[in-house]
């Protein structure tokens, strides 16, 4: 009984914080789209989730899944939205399936490359897929992509995926949920630059 009395307020506070955090991010995206006159939809009709899960599925034992897509802002084929990503990058041992709340940008491209990497400080590129980076480092698509990012350094760690003719990127700030309008603007502008470049 004492444990319940201690834990109950903690769970209530966590739930309250998650609700506030969710509403704040929702207002952020809605406001971002509203200021620019972009199309806005509160929830996905299932099409965007299906496109993401088809394009960015990873080969076992790795795993990646997208769900709970909402607050979708769209302009000229570029989507900016909130999403929950389940990501498991463990090649060995127990699955490390962890759920992350992301604000991501997505668009279709005619270019096709199996590429998933993280960027820190616009210079440090950590490749997740493929593991052998020699061949990919000389690929003209990757070179253009890298140049676009170097010319527009991210404010936080940037995750970029290009697979099956689709592009996906999101920032990974140190504190989850701390995204600002400037971060959303960075993602949208980067997507426009990359879309033109590719």
C-alpha positions as CSV (number, residue, x, y, z in Angstrom):
1,X,0.0,0.0,0.0
2,X,2.9,2.4,0.8
3,X,4.5,1.7,-2.5
4,X,1.2,2.5,-4.3
5,X,1.0,5.8,-2.4
6,X,4.5,6.7,-3.5
7,X,4.2,5.6,-7.1
8,X,0.7,6.9,-7.9
9,X,1.7,10.6,-7.8
10,X,4.8,9.8,-9.9
11,X,2.7,8.2,-12.6
12,X,0.2,11.0,-12.5
13,X,3.0,13.6,-13.0
14,X,4.5,11.6,-15.8
15,X,1.2,11.3,-17.5
16,X,0.6,15.0,-17.1
17,X,4.0,15.9,-18.4
18,X,3.4,13.7,-21.5
19,X,0.1,15.3,-22.2
20,X,1.6,18.8,-22.0
21,X,4.6,17.8,-24.1
22,X,2.3,16.3,-26.8
23,X,0.1,19.4,-26.9
24,X,3.1,21.7,-27.1
25,X,4.5,19.8,-30.1
26,X,1.1,19.7,-31.7
27,X,0.7,23.5,-31.4
28,X,4.3,24.0,-32.7
29,X,3.6,22.1,-35.9
30,X,0.2,23.6,-36.4
31,X,1.6,27.1,-35.9
32,X,4.5,26.4,-38.2
33,X,2.2,25.3,-41.0
34,X,-0.3,28.1,-40.3
35,X,2.2,30.9,-40.6
36,X,3.3,29.7,-44.0
37,X,-0.1,28.8,-45.4
38,X,0.7,25.1,-45.6
39,X,-1.8,22.2,-45.7
40,X,-2.4,20.8,-42.2
41,X,-4.1,17.6,-41.0
42,X,-4.3,16.5,-37.4
43,X,-4.1,12.7,-38.0
44,X,-2.8,10.4,-40.7
45,X,-5.4,8.4,-42.7
46,X,-2.9,5.5,-42.8
47,X,-1.3,6.3,-46.2
48,X,1.7,8.0,-44.7
49,X,2.3,5.3,-42.2
50,X,2.1,2.7,-44.9
51,X,4.6,4.6,-47.1
52,X,7.1,5.0,-44.2
53,X,7.0,1.4,-43.1
54,X,7.3,0.1,-46.7
55,X,10.2,2.4,-47.7
56,X,12.3,2.3,-44.5
57,X,11.9,-1.3,-43.3
58,X,15.2,-2.8,-42.2
59,X,16.5,-6.3,-42.9
60,X,16.3,-8.6,-39.8
61,X,17.7,-8.7,-37.2
62,X,17.4,-4.9,-37.4
63,X,13.9,-3.4,-37.0
64,X,12.2,-0.2,-37.7
65,X,8.5,0.8,-37.5
66,X,6.6,4.0,-37.6
67,X,3.2,4.7,-35.9
68,X,1.0,7.4,-34.3
69,X,1.5,9.9,-37.2
70,X,-0.2,13.2,-36.5
71,X,0.0,16.9,-37.0
72,X,1.0,16.6,-40.6
73,X,2.1,19.8,-42.4
74,X,2.5,19.5,-46.2
75,X,3.8,21.7,-49.0
76,X,5.0,20.9,-52.5
77,X,5.2,17.1,-51.8
78,X,7.2,17.6,-48.5
79,X,5.6,16.3,-45.3
80,X,6.6,17.5,-41.8
81,X,4.9,15.5,-39.0
82,X,5.0,14.0,-35.5
83,X,5.7,10.2,-35.4
84,X,6.6,7.5,-33.0
85,X,9.6,5.4,-34.3
86,X,10.4,2.0,-32.9
87,X,14.0,1.4,-33.8
88,X,16.2,-1.7,-33.1
89,X,19.7,-1.5,-34.4
90,X,21.1,-4.5,-32.4
91,X,22.7,-7.0,-34.7
92,X,23.4,-9.4,-31.9
93,X,21.7,-10.4,-28.6
94,X,18.4,-9.2,-27.3
95,X,16.4,-6.8,-29.4
96,X,16.7,-3.2,-28.3
97,X,13.3,-2.0,-29.5
98,X,13.0,1.5,-28.2
99,X,10.2,4.0,-29.0
100,X,11.1,7.6,-29.8
101,X,8.8,10.6,-30.5
102,X,10.2,12.3,-33.6
103,X,9.3,15.3,-35.7
104,X,10.3,14.2,-39.1
105,X,10.4,15.4,-42.7
106,X,9.6,13.1,-45.7
107,X,9.3,13.3,-49.4
108,X,9.5,11.0,-52.5
109,X,12.5,11.2,-54.8
110,X,13.4,9.5,-58.0
111,X,16.9,8.7,-56.6
112,X,17.3,5.3,-55.0
113,X,20.0,4.3,-52.5
114,X,20.0,2.2,-49.4
115,X,21.4,4.7,-47.0
116,X,20.8,5.4,-43.3
117,X,23.3,7.6,-41.3
118,X,23.6,10.1,-38.5
119,X,25.3,13.5,-38.8
120,X,26.9,15.4,-35.9
121,X,28.4,18.9,-36.3
122,X,27.9,18.6,-40.1
123,X,31.3,16.8,-40.4
124,X,30.9,13.6,-38.5
125,X,28.9,11.1,-40.5
126,X,28.1,7.8,-38.8
127,X,26.8,5.2,-41.2
128,X,24.3,2.7,-40.0
129,X,23.4,1.2,-43.4
130,X,25.5,0.2,-45.3
131,X,28.2,-0.8,-42.8
132,X,30.8,-0.9,-45.6
133,X,31.1,2.8,-46.4
134,X,33.9,2.7,-49.0
135,X,31.5,2.2,-52.0
136,X,28.9,4.5,-50.7
137,X,31.4,7.3,-50.1
138,X,32.0,7.7,-53.8
139,X,28.4,7.4,-54.9
140,X,27.3,10.7,-56.6
141,X,23.9,10.7,-54.8
142,X,25.7,10.5,-51.4
143,X,28.2,13.1,-52.3
144,X,25.4,15.6,-53.2
145,X,23.5,14.7,-50.0
146,X,26.6,15.2,-47.9
147,X,27.4,18.5,-49.6
148,X,23.9,19.8,-48.9
149,X,24.2,18.9,-45.2
150,X,27.7,20.4,-44.9
151,X,26.4,23.7,-46.4
152,X,23.5,23.6,-44.0
153,X,24.9,22.3,-40.7
154,X,22.2,20.8,-38.3
155,X,21.5,22.4,-34.9
156,X,21.4,18.9,-33.4
157,X,22.3,15.3,-34.4
158,X,20.6,14.7,-37.7
159,X,19.2,11.3,-38.9
160,X,18.9,10.8,-42.6
161,X,17.5,7.8,-44.5
162,X,17.3,7.4,-48.3
163,X,15.6,4.1,-49.3
164,X,13.3,2.8,-52.1
165,X,12.9,6.3,-53.6
166,X,12.0,8.0,-50.3
167,X,13.8,10.5,-48.1
168,X,13.3,10.8,-44.3
169,X,15.2,13.0,-41.9
170,X,14.7,14.1,-38.3
171,X,16.7,15.9,-35.6
172,X,17.7,14.2,-32.3
173,X,18.0,17.0,-29.7
174,X,19.6,16.2,-26.4
175,X,16.3,16.7,-24.6
176,X,13.4,14.9,-26.3
177,X,10.5,17.3,-27.0
178,X,12.7,20.4,-26.9
179,X,12.3,21.2,-30.6
180,X,11.8,24.8,-31.5
181,X,10.3,26.5,-34.6
182,X,13.8,27.0,-35.9
183,X,14.4,23.2,-35.8
184,X,11.2,22.7,-37.9
185,X,12.3,25.4,-40.3
186,X,15.8,23.7,-40.6
187,X,14.2,20.4,-41.5
188,X,11.8,21.8,-44.0
189,X,14.5,24.0,-45.7
190,X,16.9,21.1,-45.8
191,X,14.2,18.9,-47.4
192,X,13.7,21.6,-50.1
193,X,17.4,21.8,-50.8
194,X,17.9,18.1,-50.9
195,X,14.8,17.6,-53.1
196,X,16.2,20.2,-55.6
197,X,19.7,18.7,-55.4
198,X,18.7,15.1,-55.9
